Structure formats: C-alpha cells, structure tokens
C-alpha cells in the first residue's frame, strides 16, 4: 500500500467534503502517494487500465455499500488491493473488515499490518452483492428511502402508500429453498463461505409493516430480518414476471427463473481487524 487512488461519494451518509480532505491529509502523513481521485457518481469509476497507468497499487473507497459494490464489480479483474472505509449509513463491509475503527485509524492500521483477504458474495446473473440481496414486495420501499436520502419529500406520501400496498400483496415465490414454504414479503440473502444465509420476513399485520418500513427508511434493513432463517447453496426466483431486487441496497430488475448462488472474490480487500 504505497500509491492510492481515492474514490468517494459526496452523497453517501458520512463522506463529507471536510472528512474527505482530512483523509487526504492522513495519506500525506503516512507518506502515501495520491495518484488519482474520483467523486462518484459525478465522475466515472476508473478502469483497471487507468489505475495501472497511474501506478496505483491500492484503491481506497470512502462511500456507502452501494458505491463500494459498483466499484468492486468494476475492478473485479484488476490486480491491485482495495481498502474500504466507513463512509455510508450502514458501513457493513467496513465493519466486517475493520470493526468499529474510524477511517483515519483504518488507514494507519492498513499501512502498518493490513492483510489481503477474499470476501464471499451473492450472485444473480451479472449482479453481485457483498453485503446482501433483498427480494420480495418489500423492496418497493426503496422508492421512499431514496426520497428521504435525497431530501426530496415531495412524493414521499405516495411512495409510502405504494410500499405498504405492495408489502401487503402476495409475497415472492422461491424455488429450491427447503424450509421456506410461504411467500415471504421480504427475503434477505447474505453471502457465506459455503452456503447462502436466507432470512424471510412475513409481515402481514400493520405493526410488522410499520417496523419493516422504518428500518428501510433509516437504512438499517438488516435489522428487519428475523422470522424464518434457512440455508441453501442456490435457488431460483419462481415468479413469472421480472422482480425488483436490491443488491447492497441498489435496485435491479431480475428476470423470472433467475438463479441465485454464491461465490467468492479474489483476495483483494485489506483487512485490519485481527482474528479473535
């Protein structure tokens, strides 16, 4: 970790301009060369060829899980390392790799003793989720969530009504998931080393709907998982129509009968959280 390309997202939960510049100062303090910067999504993500041409050996990502997902997928075949800093709302990947350390402390630790590791992912076609995949009618809450995040309250009531109406509709049907007989309102699929961790929420009463919706609006969607938990190596979407899915919080339409499975990245992520 000597030459850095810094990718940030100014719209992410905590990646403010002041914090970005403070981290640039940390790079200088550690003697790290900053060879490129990207403010996503205003700027396009760098390609592996661009990173190699600049001499970068490490990409530092200070953004939310959605931006991190986009960058990691774009750089899947690049040979360098990736350091993830907590710059979003949930920061689940950053916590997995670094615990609750702050960004500056993570940079110092990564430069001193960071190790390179691989991470599991959930895969559906060309799409991957490092944190988790969400399926089911409750994904319609994403429209309200985006309005809240952007501060655009106009249309929020309509989006909330749509989320409630869709969540009370028939749940999603999945094939190949033993122990999951009912049509769940929300299915959370988390990557694992050997199998996928599948948690289904069947929210039929208003109290459950309100709790589920609140978790979505606040960004803490993982907290809403807790009804039926099963494990599977792979499964299929049983719907006859395309379904909305969220990959690390980002919406994608999946075709009927799409197969969901797991995989693992190459060793590319710098981890500072010591074993045990």
Helices and strands as residue ranges (DSSP letters): E 3-8, H 17-30, E 33-39, H 48-54, E 58-63, H 65-74, E 81-86, H 92-98, H 103-113, E 115-117, E 120-124, E 127-129, E 133-135, G 137-141, H 142-150, H 156-167, E 174-175, E 186-190, E 196-201, H 206-218, G 221-224, E 228-232, E 234-237, E 243-247, E 250-254, E 259-264, E 269-271
